[in-house]
Structure formats: C-alpha cells, structure tokens
Amino acid sequence: MAAHVIADAAEALAVAAALADEFRAGAAERDAARRLPRTELARLSASGLLGVTVPAEYGGADVDALTLAEIFRLLGSADGSLAQIPQSHFVYVNVIRRQGTEDQRKFFFAELLAGSRFGNAQSEAGTKHVQDIRTRLERQGDGTLLLTGVKHYSTGALFAHWIPVLARAEDGNLHVAYVPRDAPGLTVVDDWDGMGQRTTASGTVRLDGVAVPADRVLPHHLTFQGPQLHGAVAQLLHAAIDVGLAGGALAEAVEFVRTKSRPWFESGVESAAEDPLLIQRFGELAVRTRASEALLREAARAVDAAGADLTDASAAEASVAVAAAKVQAAETAVIVAGALFEVSGTRSALDSLNLHRHWRDARTHTLHDPARWKIQHIGRYVLNGTRPPRHGLL
C-alpha cells in the first residue's frame, strides 16, 4: 500500500476540502442504496489524511487539534457516515502516541503513513454499562495472548487493516490489542441496520481465541492515570462531525429553497428566497450553526493549549470546553437537519430526494453518548470547581 504523505496543516485542510467536495456528490445515493464506501475510503487512505497526526519525528505532519477538528467538520458536512468511519482511527493513533513503546510507534506510524486504516472493536452490548468490558485477553504459555469476546457498534472494522480491540487482562486492567483484519478467529459481521449513518458498517466483531503477539498490545489503563486528553480529542471529533452535519443540512436547505421551493401565496414575493419569514428562519439557523462552529474552534484551541502544557487544570479546561462544544453541536445538528423540511416545503419530504439522511445521520450520531451528562460536568466545574472524571468520554 502506498499513500501520499501530507506535509503540514495547510495541505491537510486543502486535501480534506477537496475530498469533501468529491464525497458530497455521491452521499445521497450511497445512503439510499446502502452502498458501502470502499472506493471512497481507498481515496481517503491514498490522500494521506489518515496519517496527519503522526509525530514529525516519525515523518508525519503532526497537525494540531484545531486542524483535525476542521478536517472532520469538512468531511461531516459532505457525508455523515464517511466522517464517522475514521473517528476511532485517530483515537487509537493517540493511544499509540501516549502508551506505545518506541518499536510500536515506529511500526504503526509507518503503517499509518502508508495509508493503513484503524477500525475499532470497543463497545459491547448487553453488559451493565458502556464501561463494563467483558472481552478477555489471556496470556498463554508461549507468551502470546488470546482474545475472546464479542463487540458491537464496531465502526470502521469492516474496512480496516488493523482493528484495535479493547479488552481486560487477567488482572482486570484495560488494554488495546491491535489485530490484523484477517487474523484467524476474528470475524466482522456487517449487521448494522441503524436508521442513520447507514454506510458506517458499525456491526459486530467476534473474537474466538484470536492470537495476538505481546508487542501488539498496549496498556490502555495507563492512559487515564494522570492528566490526559484522550477523551477530549475523541469527543472533539464527534463534535466536529455534528457541526459538519449541521452545516451540510443548512447548505442543502439553502440550495433547495433557492432552486426548488415555491413561495407561499400570502408572501407576495416572486421566489421563496425572498419570503421574509423564511429569511428570518434561515438567519436563526445560521446563527446557531455559526455558534457551534465557534465553540468547536474554541474547544480545539483549548485542547491544543492543554497539549502544550498538560496539567490537571489544563486537561480539565480542555475537557469542559469540548463538552460545551459537543452539547451545542449535537443540539444544532438535530435542529438544523429537522428545520430543512420546515423551510423547504412538502417536496423536500420525497423519499427519492433522500434529504432526510441529514436528520437520520444527526439523530443517530448524537446518540453516541448523552449530552445531559456533559451538562452535569460543566455545571459542577463552573459552580464548584469540580474537575471532570478521566473515563475517556469527556
């Protein structure tokens, strides 16, 4: 496999913008037919975008959080499914940066610069809660480790070269095993049937005694000891997808009203775009979307500032800033995607146009983790100075 190596943040943003325009063109058809985006993901790999957070000393562009968030916003504005697929990829790149040995970093960073994709196998269904991980990593007499368990919501696993698997070792500590997609005993089942984000293939991964060399396992439990930005970066990318979804829905509504909608007869205007009530509503939606974009940038800058001087205080400030951005973005994505129909009129509801994919994607993605708990942590921080927990979801 070969991929372009992106030099810096400016090039990364230019590549992301060009790919977003390319991916936008086929988004409605892919969603309607549930055509999995294998070709588009190959383009993503070849573009070099998947390696942009590789540190400079290993040959990467090492872009900052502000750039990475903008990449995801651009992709999210084009296709809410495609943007979701690499989210876990960058999360597990960060695990290698923080917990990998020198040999592990050299190996995996070279893989990333060559275009390799990470999927994920972390969530499980039917357990007590999302932190109740029951997949087991057991050491054998020859030093290898065996993975056994079943994972759900495994976005990107079907398309991955490597699947990071979250598992507990015999001592109960959490580890990440990086497993080749074609490893014996590993099965990826394309059984995702969500109403939105239809082409993420967020299905099931079964692990039936999958052998993993010890040098492909990282101690993830150490990530949460001391100040960390693991959860802040992961949630920042989710927020960026939501902001992108809102922007994409608003742009689609603008185009529809300008070119297809008829004015209401009482308005007395020649085109729907001149209707003062529609103008008012578009202004409101634009303000909400711009506010979400601004909070996203502020959160990204807080993450970058914390990364430059990582302390308990700076990590907490970054987590709270990201939480605020995510709350606002999630609400905005659902509201704007729903308002698309309100401003566009009856014809916009035609199934053949598939405009409802924006709302379905927004409603599905914003279920990832509850905004109400983020608001709780923001309130405790503001009122009592209580720093948010280090569980990786803030």
N, C-alpha and C positions, 0 to 999 in steps of 0.2 A: 504494500500500500504506500502511496506517495501523496503528500499534501503540500500545499503552499505554506510557507512559514511567514506569518504576519509580523511586520517589523515593530509597529507601535500602535498607540491608541487611535490615532487619526486613520490609519489604514484599516484597523479593525472596524471602526464605525462606517467607513465607506463600503467595506465588504458587506457588513450587516444590512445597510440600506439597500444595496443592490440586490442581495438575496431576498430581502423582504418584498421588494417590488416583484421579483420573479415568483416567489411563493404565493403572493396575494392573488395572482392571476388564476391559479387553479384551486384555490382554497374551497370555494363553494362546491365544485364538482367532487373533490376528494372527500369532503364531508358527506355529501349526499349519497355517494356510491360506496362509502367507507373503503376507499382505495388507500391502502397504507402507503406512506410517503417514502418508500425505499429510495427512489430516484432522488428526491429532494434531500434526504439525509446523506446520500453519497455526495451530493453537491456541497452540503454543509461541511462534511469531513474534508473534502478536497480544497475547500476555501481557506482552511487554516483557522477558522473561528474557534474550533474546539480546543485549540492549543494556546489560546491567547493569555491564559493565566499561568502558564508555565513560567517559572522564575527566569530572569535574564541570564543567570549563571549557567542555566541548562539550555539556553538557546531560545527562550520564549520571549514574548513581548511584555509579559508580566503587567497586564493592564490593571488599572485601579478599579475599585468598586463602582465608581461613577460611570466609567466606560462600560463595564459589564452590565450594569443595570440598563443603560441605554440600548445595548445590543438586544437584550431581552424585550425591552419596550418595542423596539422596531419589529422584531420577529412576532411579538404578540399582536401587534396591530395588523399583521398580514394573515396570520393563521394561528388561532389559539391552541390548536393541537400540536403543531410543529414546534411552537415555542416551548411547550411543556416538556417535550422529549429530552432536550439537553439540560434541563434544570438540575436533575440529580447528577448528571455528568460532572458539572462544575462543583457541586457539593463534595463529591468523592475525590476530585482533584485536590480540594482543600485538605481532606483528611491525609492525603499523601504528603502534602506540604508540611503539615503540622506533626504528623506521627511517623512518617516513613523514615527508614534508615537511608543512608547515603546510596547504597546499592539499589534499594527500592525506588528512590527518587530518580536515579539515572535510568533505570529500566522503564518505569512508567512514563516519565516525561518524554523519553524518546518515542514511546508508543503514541503518546498524545500528539507530538509534533508530526508524526507520520499519518495522523488522521484517525486514530482509533477512537471508538466511542465507548463510554461507560454507560451501562444501564443502571438498574437498581433492583435489589430484592431486599426490602427492609420491612414493609408493613405486613402484618398478619391479620387474618380475620378470625372472629370467634374467640379471641382472647379477652382478658378482663378490660384492657385499655391499650392504647397505641404503644405504650412503653413496655408492655408485657410481651417480650420477645422470647419465643419458645424454641426457635431453631437452635440446634446444638452443634458445637464444634468440639469434637472429641479426639484427643491425641492417641495415635496408635504406637505400637512398639517400635516401628521403624522411623518414628519421628514425623511422619505425615499426619495430617489432620483430616477427619471425616466430617462433612456437613450433612445434617439430616433435618428436614423441615419443609414447610410449605409457606410460600409468600404470596401475597395478593397486592393489587394496585402497583404492579411492577413496571412502571412506565419506562419505556426505552429498552427493556430487557430483550424483547424480540428482535431488535435491530442492533444490539450491542456486539462489540468484540470482547468486552470484559464486563462481567456482572458483579458489582460489589454486593456482597451478601452480609447482612447484619445478623450476628449470631452470638450466643453466650457460650463461653468456655466452661469447663468443668468447675471452675472456681466462681462462676456466676458473672464474671466480668464480660463486658461487651467488646466484641472485636468485629473488624470488617475483613472478610476474605474476598480477594479479587480473583474471580473464577472465569476461565475462558468460556465463551458462549457455547462451545461444542464439547465441553467436558463430559466424560461418561457419567451417567447418573443424574445429569441436570436436564430438565425438560421445561421448556417455555410453552405455555398454553395460551393461545390467542382467544381468550374467552371474555374479554372486556366488552360490555354491552351498555355502557353509560349513554345517557341521552345527549350528553355533550362531550367535547374533546374525543370524538369518536375514533380518530385515527392515531391516538397515542399508543394503542395496543397495551393498555395498562392491565394486563391479565395476570395469570398465575405462573409462578415458578416453583417447580417441585425439585427437591434435593434429596436424592436417595443414595446416601453413602458416597457423596462426591468427595474424592480425594483432593486435598489442597496442600501443596508444599508449604512448609512453615514460613518461607520467605515471601509468600504472597498474602500473609495475614498481618494486619496492623492493629495495635491496641487502642480501639476507639474510646474505651472508657477514660483514657488519659486526656482525651480532648476536652473533657468537662472539668478537669482539675485545674484550678486557677482561671484567670480571666481568659475569655475566648470569644471568637467572633463566628464560630461555626453556625449557630442558629441565625445570627443576624444576616450573614451572607445568604443562607438558604432562603430566609424569608424575604430578603430584599429582591431576590429573583422572582419569587412568587408575586410580590407587589408589582414588579415591573411588568409581568405578564398581564396582571389585571389592568394596569394603566394602559398597556397596549391594546387590550380588548376594548376598553372604553374609547380610545382614540380611533380604533378601527371601525367600531359601530357608529361613532359620530360622523366619520368621513363617509361611510356608506349612506347614512341618513341624508347628509348634505347633497350627495350626488343624486340620490333618488328624488328628493324634493325639487332640486333644480331641473331635472330632466324628465321626470315621470309623473309627479303628483299634479293634480288639478287643484286650483284654488277653490275654497269654499264659496258658494254663491253669494253669501252675505258680505264677504270681504270687500267686494267691489274692485278687486285688483285683477290684473291680467295673468299673473303667474303665482303659483304657490309660494315662491321665494319672496314675494312682495307682501304676503299676508302678515300684518303686524303681530298677530297672535303667535304665528309660527316663528317670526323673528325673535319675539320675546323668549319663547321656549328654547330656541337654539342658543340664545345668549346665556340662559341659565345653565344649559348643558355644557356649554363651552367653559363657563366659569368653574363648574365642578370638575371638569376634566383638567383644566389648567392647574387647579389647586392640587389635584392628585399628582400631576407631573412635577409640580414644585416640591411637594412633600417627598416624592421619590428621590429627587436630586438632593434634597437636604439630608435624607436618610443615608444615601450613598456617601455623601461627604462626611457624615458622622462616622461611618464605617471606616473610611479611609483615614480619618484623623485618629481613630482608635488604633488602627493597624500601625500607625507611625509611632504611637506611644501607648502601648497596651497595658492598662491597669484595670483594676476592678471598677473604678469610676468611669473611665473612658469606654469600657466594654458595656457597662450598664447604660450609659448615654446613647451609645450606638443601638443597642437592643430596643430601647424605648423609642428612638427616632424611627427605626424600621417598623416597629409595631404600629406607630401612629400612621405611617405611610401605608401600611398594609390594610388597616381598618378603613381608611379613606378610599383606597384604591378598590377594595372589594365592594364597598357600597356603590361607588361610582360606576364600576363595570356593570353591575346588575341594573342600576337605574338607567344609565345611558342606553344599554342594549335593549331594555324594555321600551324606552321612550322612542326608539327608532320607529316602532309601529305607530305610536301616538302621533308623531309628526308627519309620517309618510302616507298614512291613509290605508284604506281597505286593501288595495292591490298589494301592498307590502307583505300581507299575510299569505300570499300564494306560496304553496309548498314548493312549486317549481323554481321560485327565486331563491329559496333557501336563506333568506335573510335572518330567519330565526336561529341560525347557527351561532350568531353573535351572543344572543341571550343564553342559549343552551351551553355554550362554552363558558360564559361568565358564571352562570349559576352552578355549573359543575365544578369549575376550578375553585370558586370561592368557598366550597365546602371542605377544602383541604384541611383546614384547622379553624376553630371557632374564633371569630373576631371578638366575641364577648369576653373571652379570657385575656385577650390583649388589652382591652379597655380596662379590665381589672388591674393588670400590672402597671399600666400607665397611671391610673389613679393612685395606686399605692406609692408609686415613685414620686409623683408630684406632691401628694399630700403629706406623706410620712417619710419620704426619702428611702423607701424600701427598694433595694435593687432587685431586678427581675431574676428568676431562677435560671440555672445553667442546664436546662434539659434539651437544648437544641432546637426548640420550636419558637424561640424569640430572638 
